[in-house]
């Protein structure tokens, strides 16, 4: 049973992911908004452990220029 507010299951625990790779851009783009902000847990249903690892992976991908820092949306 899901422990979060909206009863969503964590996709990472269901697939038993051990490591979130910063080079997997297709996965990371699912958790970044159109303005390049990290989407919060209560929208995605990701556990706290994986949300922290996801944030680190997104920040590393930004530093390696794989993801943009800011998307102005203009």
GUGUMAR-112050 format. One line per field, with one value per residue: residue number from 1; residue in three letters; x, y, z of N, C-alpha, C in turn. Coordinates in pm, whole numbers, plus 32768, in hexadecimal, padded with zeros to 4 digits. Last residue first. Layout:
N
n	c(NUM,...)
res	c(ala,...)
n_X	c(X,...)
n_Y	c(Y,...)
n_Z	c(Z,...)
ca_X	c(X,...)
ca_Y	c(Y,...)
ca_Z	c(Z,...)
c_X	c(X,...)
c_Y	c(Y,...)
c_Z	c(Z,...)
This chain:
74
n	c(74,73,72,71,70,69,68,67,66,65,64,63,62,61,60,59,58,57,56,55,54,53,52,51,50,49,48,47,46,45,44,43,42,41,40,39,38,37,36,35,34,33,32,31,30,29,28,27,26,25,24,23,22,21,20,19,18,17,16,15,14,13,12,11,10,9,8,7,6,5,4,3,2,1)
res	c(unk,unk,unk,unk,unk,unk,unk,unk,unk,unk,unk,unk,unk,unk,unk,unk,unk,unk,unk,unk,unk,unk,unk,unk,unk,unk,unk,unk,unk,unk,unk,unk,unk,unk,unk,unk,unk,unk,unk,unk,unk,unk,unk,unk,unk,unk,unk,unk,unk,unk,unk,unk,unk,unk,unk,unk,unk,unk,unk,unk,unk,unk,unk,unk,unk,unk,unk,unk,unk,unk,unk,unk,unk,unk)
n_X	c(83CA,8430,8529,85B7,86EA,87A2,8766,8835,893C,8A0A,8A64,89B3,88CA,8910,891B,880D,879F,8817,87AA,869C,86A5,86E9,8600,8545,858C,8544,8434,8390,82B3,81D2,81BB,814A,81D9,82E4,8308,83EF,84DB,84C0,84AD,83B5,8332,83D5,8452,842B,8459,8567,85DC,85B4,864D,8750,881F,88F4,88CD,8814,87C6,87CC,8710,85BB,84CB,83E0,8366,8411,83E5,82DD,8211,80B7,7FDE,7F36,7F5C,8012,80BF,80D9,8031,8053)
n_Y	c(8C09,8B69,8B5E,8A78,8A46,8973,884D,8727,8707,8793,8740,87C2,872F,8639,867F,86BA,85BE,852C,85AF,8573,845D,8442,84B2,83FD,830F,8350,8392,830E,83B0,842B,851B,85D7,85C4,8603,86FE,8718,8811,88DF,8927,8967,887A,87AE,8669,855C,8511,8539,8453,8397,840A,840D,8379,83D9,83B5,82A1,8224,80DB,8014,7FD0,7F34,7F82,7FE7,80B3,8163,81B8,81A1,81D8,82BB,8336,843A,8435,82FB,81EF,80DC,7F8A)
n_Z	c(76CC,778E,7809,78C4,795F,793A,786F,7872,783B,78B5,79A5,7A4C,7A13,7A7D,7B8B,7BB8,7B8A,7C5B,7D3A,7D14,7D2F,7E38,7EA7,7E48,7EC2,7FCC,7FB6,7E8E,7DAA,7D4A,7CBB,7D68,7E52,7E0D,7D04,7BF7,7BC6,7AA3,7996,7943,7930,7A2F,7A4D,7A3B,793A,7919,797F,78B1,77E5,784E,78FB,7984,7A8E,7B04,7C2F,7CA3,7CC7,7CA2,7C9D,7C31,7D16,7D5D,7C88,7C94,7DAB,7D84,7E23,7EE3,7F2B,8006,8034,804D,7FB3,8000)
ca_X	c(839E,83A9,84D9,8572,8670,878A,8777,87B3,88E0,89C7,8AA5,8A3F,88D1,88F7,8995,8872,8777,882F,883C,86C7,8679,8745,8683,8538,85A2,85CA,8496,83B7,8336,81C1,81F0,8115,8148,82BC,8303,8363,84C6,84BF,8528,840D,8353,8365,8474,8422,83D3,850A,85E1,8578,85BE,8708,87A0,8900,88BC,8887,878F,8819,8777,862E,853E,8442,8324,840A,846A,8308,8292,8125,8027,7F33,7F04,7F90,80B4,80D8,807F,8000)
ca_Y	c(8C73,8B50,8BD8,8A80,8A94,89AB,88DE,8767,86A9,87D0,8704,87EC,87BD,8644,8653,8723,862E,8505,85AF,85FF,8497,840F,84EF,848A,831C,831E,83F6,830A,8375,83B4,84A6,85C8,85AD,857A,86CC,8705,8787,88CF,88E8,89D7,88BE,87F5,86F6,8597,84F8,859E,84CE,8383,83EF,848B,834B,83D8,843D,82D0,827C,8153,8025,801A,7F11,7F48,7F7C,803E,812E,8167,81D1,817E,8293,82A5,8422,8476,8389,823C,8157,8000)
ca_Z	c(766E,7761,7819,7844,795B,79BE,7880,7888,77FE,7841,7932,7A4D,79F2,79ED,7B46,7BC9,7B35,7BD0,7D26,7D14,7CB1,7DD3,7EC1,7E23,7E33,7FAB,7FDE,7F1B,7DC3,7D9B,7C77,7CE1,7E5A,7E28,7D8E,7C1F,7BF2,7B35,79C9,7964,78B2,79F3,7A42,7AC0,796F,78E0,79CD,7934,77CF,783D,78C4,78F2,7A5D,7AB8,7BC9,7C89,7D2E,7C70,7CF0,7BD4,7CCB,7DB4,7C9D,7C21,7D7C,7DA1,7DAC,7ECC,7EBB,8012,801C,80C8,7FA8,8000)
c_X	c(839E,8373,844A,8510,8639,8704,875F,87C8,884F,8972,8A68,8A8D,8961,88F9,8985,88F5,87DE,880C,885C,875E,86A7,8724,86E9,85BC,8593,85E9,8524,8423,8353,8243,81DB,8140,8106,8226,82CB,835F,8438,84A4,8531,848F,83AC,8390,8400,8451,83BD,847B,8580,8571,8574,8672,8741,887F,88C5,886C,8805,87D5,87C1,8691,85BF,84C2,8384,83C4,8468,8391,82C0,81A5,8098,7F6F,7EFF,7F2D,8023,80C4,806E,8058)
c_Y	c(8C42,8BBA,8BC5,8AF3,8A8F,89F2,8908,87FD,86D9,876B,8734,87B4,87ED,86D5,865E,86FF,869F,8576,858D,8608,8528,8449,84C3,84D2,83AC,8332,83CD,8372,8379,836C,8425,8544,85AB,8564,863F,86C9,877A,883D,88E5,89A7,8937,883B,873A,8628,8540,858A,8537,8406,83DA,8475,83C2,83A8,8443,835B,82BE,81A3,80A9,802E,7F4E,7F1E,7F36,7FCA,80B4,8128,817A,81B5,8237,827D,838E,844E,83B6,82D1,81AA,807C)
c_Z	c(75E1,7703,77EA,7852,78CE,79C2,7912,7897,780A,77F5,78AE,79D7,79EC,79C0,7AB0,7B85,7B3F,7B70,7C95,7CFD,7CA6,7D4A,7E5A,7E3A,7E04,7F18,7FB8,7F37,7E59,7DB9,7CC5,7CA2,7DD1,7E23,7D9A,7CAB,7C28,7B57,7A61,79A6,78C8,7972,79FB,7AC3,79F5,7910,799A,7982,7853,7829,78B9,78AE,79C5,7A81,7B83,7C1A,7D1E,7CE2,7CBA,7C1B,7C6D,7D6D,7CF9,7C34,7D06,7D65,7DD7,7E44,7E90,7FA4,8013,80B1,8026,8000)
